Amino acid sequence: MKAILRNVVFYSFSLFALSQVLAGVKISGGIPTFLSGGTVLSVMFVIVKPILNIISLPLNILTLGLFSFLSNIILLLLLTMFVPDIKIVPFVFPGFSYAGFIIPRFEFNQITAFLVSGLMLSAIITFLTWLIRK
């Protein structure tokens, strides 16, 4: 029971962090939406992600594991279908400049918004997993 509750809180916090980092992730409804999204995401990580990893195994072997984030993108797509208060919409990155290093303004469409959100979700979950194990 503790592990299930820990996973729900873990994925709820990762959804909160994702919504704070990316402007294209819109979560309305407050804490109940984060908890329901975390519950759905933890169930999908237990049931759906292993199936997706088996299906994408040949492509994962071919790309030496770089294609493993595809399962997170599919999970995000399913999450937006199951929890209607969570939306991933197109957004604009305003650009960034620091000490001569310039990242230009970039517009993300729906597909690239899911791609960036999936990559960021992978990074946040990996970081939180690393943080808990230390």
LOSE-87998 format. One record per residue (C-alpha): residue in three letters; residue number from 1; x, y, z. Coordinates in steps of 0.25 Angstrom, whole numbers. Layout:
rest; nr; x; y; z
ALA; NUM; X; Y; Z
...
REM end
This chain:
rest; nr; x; y; z
MET; 1; 0; 0; 0
LYS; 2; 12; 9; 3
ALA; 3; 18; 7; -10
ILE; 4; 5; 10; -18
LEU; 5; 3; 23; -10
ARG; 6; 18; 27; -12
ASN; 7; 16; 25; -27
VAL; 8; 4; 33; -28
VAL; 9; 10; 44; -20
PHE; 10; 23; 43; -29
TYR; 11; 16; 44; -42
SER; 12; 7; 55; -37
PHE; 13; 19; 63; -34
SER; 14; 25; 60; -47
LEU; 15; 13; 65; -54
PHE; 16; 13; 77; -45
ALA; 17; 28; 80; -49
LEU; 18; 25; 77; -64
SER; 19; 14; 88; -63
GLN; 20; 23; 98; -57
VAL; 21; 35; 95; -67
LEU; 22; 27; 95; -80
ALA; 23; 17; 106; -84
GLY; 24; 10; 96; -93
VAL; 25; 5; 86; -82
LYS; 26; -8; 92; -76
ILE; 27; -14; 85; -64
SER; 28; -26; 91; -58
GLY; 29; -34; 86; -46
GLY; 30; -23; 87; -35
ILE; 31; -19; 76; -26
PRO; 32; -30; 66; -29
THR; 33; -26; 67; -44
PHE; 34; -11; 65; -40
LEU; 35; -15; 53; -32
SER; 36; -24; 47; -42
GLY; 37; -13; 49; -53
GLY; 38; -3; 43; -44
THR; 39; -12; 31; -41
VAL; 40; -14; 29; -56
LEU; 41; 0; 31; -59
SER; 42; 5; 21; -49
VAL; 43; -5; 10; -54
MET; 44; 0; 13; -68
PHE; 45; 14; 12; -64
VAL; 46; 12; -2; -57
ILE; 47; 3; -8; -68
VAL; 48; 4; -1; -81
LYS; 49; 19; 3; -81
PRO; 50; 25; -11; -81
ILE; 51; 15; -15; -93
LEU; 52; 20; -3; -101
ASN; 53; 35; -6; -97
ILE; 54; 33; -20; -103
ILE; 55; 26; -15; -115
SER; 56; 37; -4; -118
LEU; 57; 49; -14; -114
PRO; 58; 54; -16; -129
LEU; 59; 54; 0; -131
ASN; 60; 60; 1; -117
ILE; 61; 71; -8; -120
LEU; 62; 74; -2; -134
THR; 63; 75; 12; -128
LEU; 64; 83; 7; -116
GLY; 65; 72; 11; -106
LEU; 66; 70; 25; -111
PHE; 67; 56; 22; -115
SER; 68; 51; 18; -101
PHE; 69; 45; 32; -99
LEU; 70; 34; 28; -109
SER; 71; 27; 20; -98
ASN; 72; 26; 33; -90
ILE; 73; 20; 41; -101
ILE; 74; 10; 30; -104
LEU; 75; 7; 30; -89
LEU; 76; 5; 45; -89
LEU; 77; -4; 44; -100
LEU; 78; -13; 33; -93
LEU; 79; -12; 42; -80
THR; 80; -18; 54; -88
MET; 81; -29; 45; -93
PHE; 82; -33; 38; -79
VAL; 83; -31; 51; -71
PRO; 84; -39; 63; -78
ASP; 85; -33; 74; -69
ILE; 86; -19; 71; -74
LYS; 87; -16; 76; -88
ILE; 88; -3; 78; -96
VAL; 89; -4; 90; -106
PRO; 90; 5; 96; -116
PHE; 91; 14; 107; -109
VAL; 92; 25; 117; -113
PHE; 93; 38; 117; -106
PRO; 94; 42; 132; -105
GLY; 95; 57; 129; -106
PHE; 96; 69; 131; -97
SER; 97; 82; 138; -97
TYR; 98; 93; 137; -87
ALA; 99; 108; 141; -88
GLY; 100; 108; 141; -104
PHE; 101; 100; 127; -104
ILE; 102; 87; 130; -111
ILE; 103; 75; 120; -113
PRO; 104; 66; 126; -123
ARG; 105; 50; 127; -122
PHE; 106; 44; 114; -126
GLU; 107; 29; 110; -128
PHE; 108; 25; 96; -124
ASN; 109; 13; 90; -131
GLN; 110; 5; 79; -125
ILE; 111; 14; 68; -129
THR; 112; 27; 74; -124
ALA; 113; 20; 79; -111
PHE; 114; 17; 64; -108
LEU; 115; 31; 61; -112
VAL; 116; 37; 71; -103
SER; 117; 27; 68; -92
GLY; 118; 31; 53; -92
LEU; 119; 46; 56; -92
MET; 120; 44; 66; -80
LEU; 121; 35; 56; -73
SER; 122; 46; 45; -75
ALA; 123; 56; 55; -69
ILE; 124; 48; 59; -57
ILE; 125; 45; 44; -54
THR; 126; 59; 40; -55
PHE; 127; 64; 52; -47
LEU; 128; 54; 49; -36
THR; 129; 57; 34; -36
TRP; 130; 72; 38; -35
LEU; 131; 68; 47; -23
ILE; 132; 61; 37; -16
ARG; 133; 71; 26; -17
LYS; 134; 82; 35; -12
REM end
